[in-house]
Amino acid sequence: MTLATLLVLCRFLHFSAVMLIFGCSLFTLFLSPQRTSPLVNRHFYPLQRIAVWVSAFTAVLMLAVQAGLMGDGWGDTWRPTIWWAVLGTTFGKAWCWQLLFSFLTLLVLLLQAAKRGPALMLCALLLLLNLAFVGHAVMHSGALGMLHRINHAVHLLAVGYWFGSLVPLLICLRYLPQPQWHKDVVTSLIRFSRWGHGAVILVIITGVSNSLIILGHWPREMNSAYQGLLLLKIALVALMVLVALANRYAIVPAMRARPKLAQSGLVTGCWLQLILGASVLWLVSLLGTYSPV
């Protein structure tokens, strides 16, 4: 595996882990009724704990990979002098905060359950916001640069809600057939959908804005690797939107008439969105290594 490929993999795992921490925290604190929060948290927490360790490990590994790319290859990935050189770059200055927030997130795992949930959500929020200060979002300076970073931060939070909440939603749907939990699961589903409308709209608006700020025009050059991948990303997001709309306006209304079929359709739809979302994140991780031309 080359360092460039490892960087893409690290970016993908880091983004996915941070969004999963964010989504699980939001779902437990705001989308689940108070009665079911302890129940769903028992299922989410082991997954969150893994995501916290993955995000921390990949944060350090990305710094090492950047050192190798800046230096002479694999031999420089763990050389302290090269690390210090990387930390002096624009990426490194922002990544110092990412490392700090990742370390704080690890410490949060030591807290009691009652305090751990809000603390995890705050750390995930900080991790997501800080990601707006690396990559193509820092290619401009001045007012345009600030606008780009703010737009990208909103984009990350909206994606974090949409993609990050899909796994806890799938876990929650397992309790839908059980009479004692049916009403609470439906409540969670309604809350997810209500806020999901806003998240999807923000993803589309900020995503289009990001592309226009980076390229200066709509991607149209198919002989450009960057623009070709960007168009593929846009197509996958459009498919995610279609699946989400089918879930909300075709499958959910059928729950009263055909509950078992509707539940199966919801689970399938969530899995499709999760697979498409993971594919989009992989493309985003890959696009970050390309020159935007």
HELIX and SHEET records of a PDB file:
HELIX    1   1 LEU A    3  LEU A   26  1                                  24    
HELIX    2   2 PHE A   27  LEU A   31  3                                   5    
HELIX    3   3 SER A   37  MET A   70  1                                  34    
HELIX    4   4 TRP A   74  ASP A   76  5                                   3    
HELIX    5   5 PRO A   80  LEU A   87  1                                   8    
HELIX    6   6 THR A   90  VAL A  108  1                                  19    
HELIX    7   7 ALA A  113  ASN A  130  1                                  18    
HELIX    8   8 LEU A  131  PHE A  133  5                                   3    
HELIX    9   9 GLY A  135  VAL A  138  5                                   4    
HELIX   10  10 GLY A  142  GLY A  164  1                                  23    
HELIX   11  11 LEU A  166  LEU A  173  1                                   8    
HELIX   12  12 PRO A  179  LEU A  215  1                                  37    
HELIX   13  13 ALA A  225  ALA A  246  1                                  22    
HELIX   14  14 ASN A  247  ILE A  251  3                                   5    
HELIX   15  15 VAL A  252  ALA A  254  5                                   3    
HELIX   16  16 PRO A  259  LEU A  287  1                                  29    
END                                                                             
